[in-house]
């Protein structure tokens, strides 16, 4: 197994510290650089084979341009990107290999596969609601994972999430249209990340849930993604590719 030299963005944050710990404990992994805003990022990335970035969209895109110039691989777990920013990631993947996923956890990506299966079977007579909960410091809502869950379910049902999603309800909303996919968001305390998708029928309810109690499983998934990229010249991938779930 070849040793991979890692750079970690957002080193002072909760996820950054967890990523550093994961790299230091992993076999065939070397922590080449860890940086925050204001550091010499060009110099940091010059020492690395792969950058793991779970920061904010603007910072991730700036780091991506340096990686693109230097041929550094990227594992991106940043959420909250708009359409233009996602297209920029796609464009950069023509020059460098990138794994871009809203959630790097192996268990969550298994849940995506289960949701696709469940939606195809429960395709009539079931209302779909997605509930997610995170710590008080999370700045985007719904979470990237919840949105990806909605995308997976909508695609399996032949719907466009942009047209059928409802983000919270208040007041006299009227009867629920059957095609809706509803989202509810909880923020508080130190919740690492809970996600539940409910398929609600008449007389029964099927729930698929993932609960995270530590950030380490995100970090371990990111390292697995980095090893997947080893030897690749370019391309855009997600964790379904990494785990062979296509």
C-alpha positions in Angstrom: 0.0 0.0 0.0 1.5 3.3 -1.1 1.8 6.0 1.6 -0.5 9.0 0.8 0.6 12.5 2.0 -2.5 14.3 3.2 -3.3 18.0 3.6 -6.3 18.9 5.9 -8.3 22.1 5.4 -10.0 23.7 8.3 -7.5 22.2 10.7 -8.8 24.1 13.8 -12.4 23.1 13.4 -14.2 20.0 14.9 -14.1 18.0 11.7 -10.5 19.2 10.9 -9.2 17.9 14.2 -11.0 14.6 13.7 -9.4 14.2 10.2 -6.0 15.0 11.6 -6.5 12.3 14.2 -7.7 9.8 11.6 -4.7 10.4 9.4 -2.2 10.1 12.2 -3.7 6.7 13.2 -4.1 5.3 9.7 -1.6 2.9 8.1 0.2 4.2 5.0 -0.9 7.8 5.7 1.2 10.8 6.4 0.0 14.2 7.6 1.9 16.5 5.2 0.0 19.8 6.1 -2.9 21.1 8.1 -4.1 24.7 7.6 -6.7 27.3 8.3 -7.7 30.6 6.8 -4.7 33.0 6.6 -2.1 30.2 6.3 0.2 29.7 3.3 -2.1 27.3 1.5 0.0 27.2 -1.7 3.0 26.0 0.4 0.8 23.5 2.4 -0.6 21.9 -0.7 2.8 21.7 -2.4 3.6 18.9 0.1 0.5 16.8 -0.4 -0.9 14.1 -2.6 -4.5 14.6 -1.5 -6.4 17.4 0.2 -9.4 16.6 2.4 -11.7 19.6 2.6 -14.8 19.8 4.8 -14.9 23.6 5.1 -17.2 26.2 3.4 -18.0 26.4 -0.3 -16.0 29.6 -0.9 -12.9 28.3 0.8 -13.2 24.8 -0.8 -13.4 26.4 -4.3 -10.3 28.5 -3.7 -8.4 25.5 -2.4 -9.6 23.5 -5.4 -8.0 25.9 -7.9 -4.6 25.4 -6.2 -5.0 21.7 -6.2 -5.9 21.9 -9.9 -2.8 23.8 -10.6 -0.6 21.4 -8.6 -2.2 18.1 -9.5 -3.3 17.4 -5.9 -6.2 15.0 -5.5 -9.3 16.2 -3.5 -11.8 14.6 -1.2 -14.6 17.2 -0.7 -17.2 16.8 2.1 -18.2 20.5 2.0 -22.0 21.0 2.0 -24.2 24.0 1.1 -22.8 24.5 -2.4 -25.1 26.1 -5.0 -25.5 24.9 -8.6 -22.7 27.1 -9.9 -20.3 25.9 -7.3 -21.1 22.3 -8.0 -20.5 22.9 -11.7 -17.1 24.4 -10.8 -16.2 21.2 -9.0 -17.3 19.2 -12.0 -15.1 21.4 -14.2 -12.1 21.0 -12.0 -12.5 17.2 -12.2 -11.4 17.3 -15.8 -7.9 18.0 -14.5 -7.7 16.2 -11.1 -9.6 13.3 -9.5 -12.2 14.4 -7.0 -14.5 12.5 -4.6 -17.4 14.9 -3.8 -20.0 13.6 -1.4 -22.4 15.3 1.1 -21.6 12.5 3.6 -18.5 10.3 3.7 -19.8 7.8 6.2 -20.0 4.2 4.9 -23.3 3.6 6.8 -25.0 6.7 5.3 -24.0 5.6 1.8 -25.5 2.2 2.4 -28.7 4.0 3.5 -28.8 5.9 0.2 -28.8 2.4 -1.5 -31.6 1.2 0.8 -33.6 4.3 0.2 -33.5 3.8 -3.6 -34.8 0.2 -3.1 -37.5 1.3 -0.6 -38.8 4.1 -2.8 -39.2 1.8 -5.8 -41.2 -0.7 -3.7 -43.2 1.8 -1.7 -44.0 3.9 -4.8 -47.8 4.2 -4.3 -49.8 5.2 -1.2 -46.9 6.4 0.9 -46.0 9.9 1.9 -42.3 10.7 2.3 -40.9 12.9 5.0 -37.2 13.5 5.9 -36.2 14.7 9.4 -32.6 15.7 10.2 -30.9 16.9 13.4 -27.5 18.5 13.9 -25.5 20.5 16.4 -26.2 24.2 17.0 -23.1 25.3 15.0 -24.2 23.9 11.7 -24.8 26.8 9.3 -26.7 25.2 6.4 -30.2 23.6 6.4 -31.4 21.1 5.4 -28.2 19.2 5.7 -26.4 18.0 2.5 -27.1 14.5 3.5 -30.8 15.1 3.9 -31.0 16.8 0.5 -29.1 13.8 -1.1 -31.6 11.5 0.6 -34.4 13.5 -1.0 -32.6 13.4 -4.4 -32.2 9.6 -4.2 -35.9 9.0 -3.3 -37.1 11.5 -5.9 -35.0 9.9 -8.7 -36.3 6.5 -7.8 -39.9 7.7 -8.1 -39.3 9.7 -11.3 -39.8 13.1 -9.6 -37.8 16.3 -9.7 -36.9 17.2 -6.1 -36.8 20.9 -7.0 -40.5 20.7 -7.8 -41.8 18.4 -5.1 -39.7 19.4 -2.0 -41.3 21.3 0.9 -38.9 22.8 3.5 -41.0 23.2 6.7 -44.6 24.0 7.1 -46.5 26.7 9.0 -50.1 28.0 9.3 -53.0 26.6 7.2 -51.1 24.7 4.6 -54.0 22.7 3.2 -54.1 18.9 2.6 -50.8 17.4 1.8 -50.3 16.7 -2.0 -49.2 13.1 -2.5 -46.0 13.9 -4.6 -44.5 16.1 -1.9 -41.2 15.2 -0.2 -41.1 17.1 3.1 -38.0 18.2 5.1 -37.8 19.1 8.7 -34.7 20.4 10.4 -33.6 20.3 14.1 -30.6 22.3 15.4 -29.3 22.0 19.0 -26.6 21.0 21.4 -23.8 18.7 20.1 -25.8 16.4 17.9 -23.3 15.0 15.4 -26.0 14.0 12.8 -29.3 12.1 12.8 -31.3 11.4 9.6 -34.6 9.6 9.2 -36.6 9.1 6.1 -40.2 8.1 6.7 -42.4 6.3 4.2 -45.9 6.8 5.8 -48.8 4.7 4.5 -52.3 4.0 5.8 -51.9 1.7 8.8 -48.1 1.4 8.7 -44.9 3.5 8.6 -41.4 2.4 7.3 -38.5 4.4 8.7 -34.9 4.2 7.6 -32.6 6.0 10.1 -28.9 6.7 10.4 -27.5 8.2 13.7 -23.9 9.4 14.0 -22.4 9.5 17.5 -18.9 10.5 16.4 -17.2 12.4 13.5 -14.6 9.7 13.2 -16.7 7.6 10.8 -16.8 10.6 8.4 -13.0 10.9 8.6 -12.5 7.2 8.0 -14.8 7.3 5.0 -12.8 10.3 3.6 -9.5 8.3 3.9 -11.1 5.4 2.1 -12.2 7.9 -0.6 -8.6 9.2 -0.9 -7.2 5.7 -1.4 -9.9 5.1 -4.1 -8.4 8.1 -6.0 -4.9 6.8 -5.8 -3.6 6.2 -9.3 -6.4 8.1 -11.0 -5.6 11.0 -13.3 -8.9 12.9 -13.3 -12.7 12.4 -12.8 -15.6 13.2 -10.5 -16.7 10.5 -8.1 -18.9 10.1 -5.0 -19.0 7.6 -2.2 -21.2 5.2 -4.2 -18.3 4.8 -6.6 -15.8 4.4 -3.7 -17.9 1.6 -2.1 -18.9 -0.1 -5.4 -22.6 0.5 -4.9 -23.4 1.7 -8.4 
